[in-house]
Amino acid sequence: MKNRVIFFILLLSLGAIAPHKVFAQEAANDIFAADDDDLNVGGDIFTDFSEDVENAKLVEDERFYRYGRFFSFNVSLGLTNFDGNRGIAYENQPPSFGISFTFFKDFQTALGLGLEFSKHSMFLKDPVLGFPNDPAPGLIEVSMLRAFISYRYYIETANLGTAITYSNPYFIGRMEYWYQTNKYVDQTQLPKDIGGGLGFGLGFGLEFPIELKESYVGLEFLLHTVNFPDKNTAKYSPKTAGGYGFENLGGNAYSTMVSYVFNW
């Protein structure tokens, strides 16, 4: 009798414990238990991600307002030259002049507006198709004024050497309009030739700090492709075989500019 009572008590104890044990094991092995938590208030992964992005953007904006540059004004001197037939025909008269204004959107991107001016000359000692009568056209002074808008992308230099970091390297692309004026110095009775053409510039630059966030020295190299109004003209072709002249004035432009940069 005593054994039966003990057996009965053990049976009741197992019945009370087993359901909880089974439930705990099932919960531990349920692979969707973590997903169920995301369905609860405050557990939305998309909300969490959005908050992380917004916080990161706020931190980046605060860092830019504290350490970044907002505007800059550039005064430049340099050299503009050409390749192709235009490079052969032209004698460059340095320096080239430039002024520009830059607006910084953040640490790595900036937009700019500016003007550059250069002078060149061309000497035609023989009559050409556009000027067949003697005397020859002689000296022609060429003035080139270009207006441009630009986009700069500053390279991330956090993981590079100190020298590269302080040089502030960037890539630059420009859309330009070149105004060209040809003045016939030896033939004053001839009117000036005035025209213009659309062009694009691509290159890179460096900015070395004189005083951080206040003043820099800039160095910029650009290749320009321009649709000059006299690019495909035959007016400068020699009138007679063996004469001096050019079948066309094709060629690209290159510019190297050194700038003093004011920042605020």
C-alpha positions in Angstrom: 0.0 0.0 0.0 2.8 2.3 0.9 4.5 1.7 -2.4 1.3 2.5 -4.4 1.1 5.9 -2.6 4.7 6.7 -3.4 4.2 5.7 -7.1 1.0 7.9 -7.3 2.9 10.9 -5.9 5.7 10.5 -8.4 3.3 10.3 -11.3 1.6 13.5 -10.3 4.9 15.3 -10.0 6.0 14.3 -13.5 2.7 15.4 -15.0 3.1 18.9 -13.5 6.7 19.4 -14.7 6.7 17.8 -18.2 4.5 20.4 -20.0 6.7 23.3 -18.9 9.8 21.4 -19.9 8.5 20.5 -23.4 7.3 24.1 -23.9 10.7 25.5 -23.0 12.5 23.1 -25.4 10.1 24.1 -28.2 10.6 27.8 -27.6 14.4 27.3 -27.6 14.3 25.4 -30.9 11.8 27.7 -32.6 13.8 29.4 -35.5 11.1 32.0 -36.0 11.1 33.3 -32.4 13.4 36.2 -33.3 11.2 37.2 -36.2 8.2 37.4 -33.9 10.0 39.9 -31.8 10.4 42.2 -34.8 6.6 42.3 -35.2 6.3 43.8 -31.7 6.3 47.6 -31.2 9.8 49.0 -31.1 11.3 46.0 -33.0 10.9 47.1 -36.6 14.2 46.6 -38.5 13.3 49.3 -41.1 12.6 51.8 -38.4 15.9 51.0 -36.7 17.8 51.3 -40.0 16.1 54.7 -40.8 17.1 56.0 -37.4 20.7 54.9 -37.9 20.9 56.7 -41.3 19.4 59.9 -39.9 21.7 59.9 -36.9 24.8 59.3 -39.2 23.7 62.2 -41.5 23.2 64.5 -38.5 26.7 63.7 -37.3 28.2 64.2 -40.7 26.4 67.6 -41.1 27.6 68.7 -37.7 31.2 67.8 -38.6 30.9 69.7 -41.9 29.6 72.8 -40.3 32.4 72.7 -37.8 35.4 71.8 -40.0 34.3 72.3 -43.6 34.7 75.1 -46.1 31.5 76.8 -47.4 32.6 79.2 -50.1 35.9 80.1 -51.9 37.0 82.8 -54.3 39.9 81.9 -56.6 42.3 84.3 -58.4 44.4 82.4 -61.0 47.4 82.8 -63.3 48.7 80.2 -65.7 49.3 79.0 -69.3 46.9 77.9 -72.1 48.3 76.0 -75.1 47.0 73.8 -77.9 47.9 70.7 -79.9 47.1 69.8 -83.5 47.2 72.5 -86.3 46.1 75.2 -83.8 49.1 74.4 -81.6 51.4 74.8 -84.7 49.7 78.0 -85.8 49.5 79.8 -82.4 52.2 81.5 -80.4 51.0 81.6 -76.8 51.2 84.9 -74.9 51.2 84.0 -71.2 49.9 84.4 -68.6 46.3 83.3 -68.7 44.1 84.9 -66.1 41.2 83.5 -64.2 38.7 84.2 -61.5 36.1 81.8 -60.0 33.7 81.2 -57.2 33.2 77.8 -55.5 30.3 76.6 -53.3 30.9 73.5 -51.2 28.0 71.1 -50.7 29.9 68.8 -48.3 33.4 67.6 -47.7 33.7 65.9 -51.1 31.6 67.9 -53.6 31.6 71.5 -54.8 30.1 73.6 -57.6 31.8 76.5 -59.3 31.4 79.5 -61.7 34.2 81.3 -63.3 35.9 83.1 -66.2 39.4 82.6 -67.8 41.2 84.7 -70.4 44.2 83.9 -72.6 45.9 85.6 -75.6 47.7 84.1 -78.6 48.9 85.2 -81.9 49.2 83.7 -85.4 51.4 85.0 -88.3 50.4 84.3 -91.9 53.3 85.4 -94.2 51.7 84.2 -97.4 48.3 84.9 -99.0 45.7 82.3 -98.0 42.3 81.3 -99.4 40.4 83.6 -97.1 42.7 86.5 -98.0 43.9 85.8 -101.5 45.2 89.3 -102.4 48.6 90.8 -101.5 49.7 91.7 -98.9 49.4 88.6 -96.8 47.3 88.8 -93.6 50.4 89.1 -91.4 50.0 89.1 -87.6 46.7 88.1 -86.1 46.1 88.6 -82.4 43.7 86.0 -80.9 41.9 86.6 -77.6 40.0 83.8 -75.9 37.6 84.3 -73.0 35.8 81.3 -71.6 33.0 81.2 -69.1 32.4 77.9 -67.2 30.5 76.0 -64.6 32.3 73.2 -62.8 31.8 70.2 -60.6 34.6 69.1 -58.2 34.9 65.8 -56.4 37.4 65.8 -53.6 39.1 62.4 -53.0 38.7 60.8 -49.6 42.2 60.9 -48.1 41.5 59.7 -44.5 43.5 56.5 -45.1 46.2 58.0 -47.2 49.5 59.7 -46.2 49.7 63.0 -44.5 51.2 64.8 -47.6 48.4 63.6 -49.8 45.8 64.5 -47.2 47.1 68.1 -46.9 47.2 68.5 -50.7 43.4 68.1 -51.0 43.3 66.3 -54.4 40.2 66.5 -56.5 38.8 65.7 -59.9 37.0 68.4 -61.9 34.7 68.5 -64.9 33.6 71.8 -66.6 31.1 72.9 -69.2 32.5 75.9 -71.0 31.7 78.5 -73.6 34.7 80.0 -75.4 34.5 83.5 -77.0 37.2 83.9 -79.7 38.3 87.2 -81.2 40.8 87.5 -84.1 42.3 91.0 -84.6 44.2 91.6 -87.8 47.1 93.8 -86.6 48.8 94.3 -90.0 45.5 94.7 -91.9 43.7 97.3 -89.9 41.0 97.8 -92.6 39.8 94.2 -91.9 37.1 93.8 -89.3 37.6 91.5 -86.3 36.4 88.0 -86.5 34.3 87.2 -83.5 32.7 83.9 -82.7 32.2 81.3 -80.0 32.0 77.6 -79.4 30.9 75.2 -76.7 33.5 73.1 -74.9 34.1 70.7 -72.0 37.1 70.5 -69.6 38.3 67.5 -67.6 41.2 67.3 -65.2 42.4 67.3 -61.6 43.7 69.7 -59.0 45.4 70.1 -55.7 44.9 72.7 -52.9 47.7 73.3 -50.4 46.7 75.0 -47.2 48.4 78.2 -46.1 46.0 78.6 -43.2 43.4 75.9 -42.7 39.9 76.9 -43.7 41.1 80.4 -44.7 43.6 80.4 -47.5 45.1 77.9 -50.0 47.4 77.7 -53.0 45.7 75.7 -55.8 47.2 73.9 -58.8 44.9 72.7 -61.6 45.4 70.9 -64.9 42.7 70.6 -67.5 42.2 69.2 -71.0 39.6 71.1 -73.0 37.7 69.9 -76.1 36.2 72.9 -77.9 34.1 73.4 -81.0 35.9 76.6 -82.1 34.1 78.5 -84.9 37.1 78.3 -87.1 38.0 74.7 -86.3 37.3 73.3 -89.7 37.7 76.4 -91.8 39.8 76.4 -94.9 40.3 80.2 -95.0 43.8 79.9 -93.7 44.9 77.3 -96.3 47.8 78.4 -98.5 46.7 80.0 -101.8 49.5 78.4 -103.8 51.2 75.1 -103.4 54.1 75.3 -101.0 52.7 78.4 -99.4 52.5 78.9 -95.6 49.0 78.1 -94.2 46.8 75.6 -92.5 44.1 73.4 -93.9 42.2 73.6 -90.6 42.7 74.8 -87.1 41.8 71.6 -85.3 43.2 70.8 -81.9 42.5 70.5 -78.2 43.4 73.0 -75.5 45.4 72.5 -72.3 45.5 74.8 -69.3 47.7 74.9 -66.2 46.5 77.4 -63.5 48.0 78.4 -60.2 45.4 80.0 -57.8 45.3 81.9 -54.6 42.2 80.7 -52.8 40.2 82.7 -50.2 37.8 80.7 -48.0 35.0 81.6 -45.7 
